[in-house]
């Protein structure tokens, strides 16, 4: 039986979800904060099949929790449904950016909640089955709407003498196009985690998104570009220097 982890600082919301899930033969556990949810997942991540997460909570927000889960290879596979009293285009865009599988408006109705939960669980099971059956799936095509920005960026590196490898990732870290050597999976996960973290810091400290992160270490440099629908990771040689991060 699927087990759902409910993350909400409201006791009434947690209880209402627990009762609704119980009435539909779904097991659930609860956490009152994002921090507590991370602790629970550290202890038994394999026992959770889905997270229901409130967007606005004291401390770690639901969006931050979702981004952290998706950036960690131990929990990146877990689907997340975000809950919010205000669901508009901006919230939906933020949810997609964080890697959420869906957004539910509060107060919820069981006839909306349960079909969404079953849909996300079914998609998760299908994705897990496809990954087990085919460890090297065909990369999805790049959306035509993003080709202009991507091509313009790639052209800036086309004749760069120090460029070694370039990879284009979707927002979930799936490689879509690559030149040079095949980057290890941990580099792709690192790029996504680092850019998401830098984005959160940029919005909180500077009030705007960070569109580029550059990391230099010794004679090597990694540049991560944060585009609306993709990440672009460029590995190249760099002047000698200490590790640093710049916007």
MOKABEL-V292838 format. One record per pair of residues at least 12 apart in sequence whose C-alpha atoms are under 6 Angstrom apart, sorted by the first residue. I is the first residue (numbers start at 0). J is the second residue. D is the distance in whole Angstrom. If there is no record, write none. Layout:
{{I/J/D} {I/J/D}}
//
This chain:
{{1/48/6} {2/26/5} {2/27/5} {2/47/5} {2/48/5} {3/27/4} {3/47/6} {3/48/6} {3/49/5} {3/50/6} {4/27/6} {4/28/5} {4/29/6} {4/50/5} {5/29/5} {5/50/6} {5/51/5} {6/29/6} {6/30/5} {6/31/6} {6/51/6} {6/52/5} {7/31/5} {7/53/5} {8/31/4} {8/32/6} {33/59/5} {33/64/6} {49/78/5} {49/79/6} {50/79/5} {51/80/5} {51/81/6} {52/81/5} {52/82/6} {53/81/6} {53/82/5} {54/82/6} {54/83/6} {65/97/6} {66/97/5} {70/192/5} {78/100/6} {79/99/5} {79/100/5} {80/99/6} {80/100/6} {80/101/5} {80/102/6} {81/102/5} {82/102/6} {82/103/5} {82/104/6} {83/104/5} {83/105/6} {84/104/6} {84/105/5} {86/104/6} {138/175/5} {161/235/5} {161/236/5} {162/235/4} {163/234/6} {163/235/5} {164/178/6} {164/179/5} {164/180/6} {164/233/6} {164/234/5} {165/177/6} {165/178/5} {165/232/6} {165/233/5} {166/231/6} {166/232/5} {167/230/6} {167/231/5} {168/229/6} {168/230/5} {169/229/5} {170/229/5} {210/224/6} {210/225/5} {211/223/6} {211/224/5} {211/225/6} {211/246/6} {212/245/6} {212/246/5} {213/244/6} {213/245/6} {214/243/6} {214/244/5} {215/242/5} {215/243/6} {216/241/5} {216/242/4} {217/239/5} {217/240/5} {218/236/6} {218/237/5} {218/238/5} {218/239/5} {219/235/6} {219/236/4} {219/237/5} {220/234/6} {220/235/5} {220/236/6} {220/237/5} {221/233/6} {221/234/5}}
//
